[in-house]
Amino acid sequence: MAVSRLLLLCVVFSEVQRSHTRVLDFVCSPEARSSLNIITALETAMKNCGGSDQLLVPIRLPCVKIRKVTWDQKSLQQKRASVCTSLGNLQQAVDSAKGQPGLACQSSILQRLKHNIQNHLKILRNLEIQGAPWPTEASCTSQETKSLTKTLELYGRLLRGPVEFLLLDLSETSCS
């Protein structure tokens, strides 16, 4: 099991390295984005955690709801700031929940999730977007959960929603 985790981390790291050097590929290629999405692998790994997805400490999940009218009115800088804030908040929440005693399997999944969030943040922060960064404001309230399943579902919605919308907006001007 340790060898498979190491192999997976090497694959993810190599993808990030490749994406880091060619951020435009990440923006322009749905396949490149898909290769970095490990939600399915984490959900599969969670099934091997003895049936329980419950954590001892709740995770504060960021709001990922997008109102399309409001989203379309934001600048690319505002959109990136909003997405990075949501990812950063989730990363902090995941980091605070990992390492719970007696939950080695769940903690392992949280660690992998944290690394994947960090990889997305590195890519998004390296996007060349003109203009100064903007402060963000929450468009809805966050919620707490002890469910690892709900945490993974929210992360998937974050990747399919705000992250994907930002990249689609960027692709309109950056991809040929």
Residue pairs with C-beta under 8 A, 6 or more apart in sequence:
5 108
5 112
8 38
8 41
8 112
9 112
9 115
12 36
12 38
12 115
12 116
12 119
15 32
15 35
15 36
15 119
16 36
16 119
16 122
16 123
18 25
19 25
19 26
19 32
19 36
19 119
19 123
20 122
20 123
20 126
23 123
23 126
23 127
23 128
24 174
24 175
25 32
26 32
26 33
26 36
26 123
26 167
27 127
27 167
27 170
27 171
27 174
27 175
28 171
28 174
28 175
33 159
33 164
33 167
36 116
36 119
36 120
36 123
37 156
37 159
38 112
38 116
39 152
39 155
39 156
39 159
42 109
42 112
42 113
42 116
42 152
43 149
43 152
45 105
45 108
45 109
45 112
46 53
46 105
46 106
46 109
46 148
46 149
46 152
48 105
49 105
49 106
49 109
49 148
50 105
52 106
53 106
53 147
53 148
53 149
54 146
54 147
54 148
55 97
55 100
55 103
55 106
55 110
55 146
55 147
55 148
56 100
56 101
56 102
56 103
56 146
57 96
57 97
57 100
57 146
58 97
58 144
58 145
58 146
59 93
59 94
59 96
59 97
59 144
59 145
59 146
59 151
60 89
60 93
60 142
60 143
60 144
61 90
61 93
61 142
61 143
61 144
61 145
61 150
61 151
61 154
62 85
62 86
62 89
62 90
62 93
62 142
62 154
62 158
63 86
63 138
63 139
63 140
63 141
63 142
64 86
64 154
64 157
64 158
64 161
64 162
65 139
65 140
66 139
66 161
66 162
66 165
67 139
70 139
71 79
71 165
74 82
75 131
75 134
76 129
76 131
76 166
76 169
76 170
77 129
77 130
77 131
77 132
77 133
77 134
78 134
78 136
79 162
79 165
79 166
79 169
80 124
80 127
80 129
80 133
80 166
81 133
81 134
81 135
81 136
82 136
82 162
83 124
83 158
83 162
83 163
83 166
84 121
84 124
84 125
85 136
86 158
86 162
87 117
87 120
87 121
87 124
87 158
87 163
88 121
89 142
90 117
90 151
90 154
90 155
90 158
91 114
91 117
91 118
91 121
94 110
94 113
94 114
94 117
94 151
95 114
97 110
98 107
98 110
98 111
98 114
99 107
100 106
100 107
106 148
109 148
110 148
113 151
113 152
113 155
117 155
120 159
120 163
124 163
124 166
127 170
129 170
145 151
